Amino acid sequence: MPLGHHLTDGLSAAAIPVYLVLFALLAALARRSARRMREAPVPAGAGPEVERMRRVVALLPYGTLVVAAFVPLAVGLYLVTTTAWTALEQTVFQRYR
């Protein structure tokens, strides 16, 4: 599977499992990030607009799925790698805080 392959180039027998794994990993990472954003503490005295903003911000990690559908495979792999690394860092820093 060439790293310059786009999803819009068509799905061959070799491309289907690669993109399925890529999108599954991105979806799992986006779900984890969205849950962390929703569970973040709200400042005391915050109004209802803060809660609405939290709901909107919690949807932003799913944008990586949309982006990955239109960029080359190498960029999708980069998104998975950096998002997973960030999630690991947050987990470690939260544990040892």
KEBA-887229 format. One line per field, with one value per residue (C-alpha): residue number from 1; residue in one letter; chain; x negated, y negated, z negated. Coordinates in Angstrom, 3 decimals. Each point is the difference from the previous one (the first is absolute). Example, Ala and Ser with C-alpha at 12.3 -4.5 7.8 and 13.67 -1.06 7.14 Angstrom:
# residues 2
num <- 1; 2
residu <- a; s
chaine <- A; A
c1 <- -12.300; -1.370
c2 <- 4.500; -3.440
c3 <- -7.800; 0.660
This chain:
# residues 97
num <- 1; 2; 3; 4; 5; 6; 7; 8; 9; 10; 11; 12; 13; 14; 15; 16; 17; 18; 19; 20; 21; 22; 23; 24; 25; 26; 27; 28; 29; 30; 31; 32; 33; 34; 35; 36; 37; 38; 39; 40; 41; 42; 43; 44; 45; 46; 47; 48; 49; 50; 51; 52; 53; 54; 55; 56; 57; 58; 59; 60; 61; 62; 63; 64; 65; 66; 67; 68; 69; 70; 71; 72; 73; 74; 75; 76; 77; 78; 79; 80; 81; 82; 83; 84; 85; 86; 87; 88; 89; 90; 91; 92; 93; 94; 95; 96; 97
residu <- m; p; l; g; h; h; l; t; d; g; l; s; a; a; a; i; p; v; y; l; v; l; f; a; l; l; a; a; l; a; r; r; s; a; r; r; m; r; e; a; p; v; p; a; g; a; g; p; e; v; e; r; m; r; r; v; v; a; l; l; p; y; g; t; l; v; v; a; a; f; v; p; l; a; v; g; l; y; l; v; t; t; t; a; w; t; a; l; e; q; t; v; f; q; r; y; r
chaine <- A; A; A; A; A; A; A; A; A; A; A; A; A; A; A; A; A; A; A; A; A; A; A; A; A; A; A; A; A; A; A; A; A; A; A; A; A; A; A; A; A; A; A; A; A; A; A; A; A; A; A; A; A; A; A; A; A; A; A; A; A; A; A; A; A; A; A; A; A; A; A; A; A; A; A; A; A; A; A; A; A; A; A; A; A; A; A; A; A; A; A; A; A; A; A; A; A
c1 <- 0.000; -1.736; -0.023; 1.124; 3.256; 3.207; 3.270; 1.535; -2.385; 2.206; -0.003; -1.975; -0.144; -3.168; 1.394; 3.201; -1.591; -2.538; 2.666; 2.295; -2.754; -0.940; 3.569; 0.619; -3.086; 0.906; 3.582; -1.168; -2.457; 2.620; 2.482; -2.562; -0.871; 3.648; 0.771; -2.925; 1.250; 3.523; -1.301; -2.233; 1.010; 2.167; -1.051; 2.261; 2.559; -0.185; 3.163; 1.949; -2.020; -3.062; 1.830; 1.092; -3.564; -1.260; 2.402; -1.163; -3.679; 0.513; 0.986; -3.214; -2.161; 2.308; -1.171; -3.147; 2.150; 1.214; -3.505; -1.402; 2.504; -1.455; -3.741; -2.655; -0.455; -3.269; 1.849; 2.632; -2.756; -1.522; 3.368; 0.290; -3.567; 0.169; 3.470; -1.013; -3.192; 1.965; 2.507; -2.850; -1.646; 3.270; 0.499; -3.508; 0.148; 3.434; -1.195; -3.104; 1.503
c2 <- 0.000; -3.248; -2.767; -2.506; 1.900; -1.977; 1.574; -1.758; 1.930; 3.039; 2.968; 3.023; 3.281; -1.206; -3.432; 1.091; 1.553; -2.816; -2.702; 1.990; 0.241; -3.652; -1.229; 2.344; -1.324; -3.608; 0.553; 1.587; -2.819; -2.632; 1.641; -0.040; -3.653; -1.032; 1.793; -1.715; -3.393; 0.675; 1.118; -3.043; -2.028; -3.071; -3.194; -1.085; -2.579; 0.913; -0.634; 2.288; -1.194; 1.745; 3.327; -0.537; -0.832; 3.168; 2.089; -1.647; 0.316; 3.692; 0.572; -1.473; 3.147; 1.757; -2.481; 2.091; 2.739; -2.432; -1.280; 3.540; 0.771; -2.688; 0.051; 2.532; 3.129; -1.360; -2.969; 2.331; 2.047; -3.222; -0.973; 3.375; -0.181; -3.537; 0.434; 3.245; -1.611; -2.952; 2.333; 1.962; -3.198; -1.213; 3.336; 0.003; -3.640; 0.484; 3.061; -1.674; -3.413
c3 <- 0.000; 1.064; -2.604; 2.631; 0.605; -0.543; -1.025; 2.994; 2.298; -0.485; -2.314; 1.062; -1.889; -1.743; -0.867; -1.757; -3.118; -0.266; 0.026; -2.308; -2.608; 0.502; -0.476; -2.939; -1.790; 0.758; -1.203; -3.255; -0.642; 0.854; -2.362; -2.805; 0.619; 0.174; -3.270; -1.731; 1.224; -1.244; -3.404; -0.523; -3.055; 0.564; -1.795; -2.825; 1.072; 3.678; 1.939; 2.331; 2.993; -1.460; -0.001; 3.608; 0.978; -1.704; 2.078; 3.224; -0.912; -0.822; 3.646; 1.414; -0.355; 2.460; 2.632; 0.376; 1.540; 2.629; 0.673; 0.293; 2.757; 2.278; -0.673; 1.052; -2.100; -1.433; -1.508; -1.467; -1.630; -1.312; -1.519; -1.743; -1.299; -1.354; -1.489; -1.722; -1.306; -1.380; -1.669; -1.586; -1.251; -1.519; -1.739; -1.448; -1.097; -1.566; -1.928; -1.421; -0.682
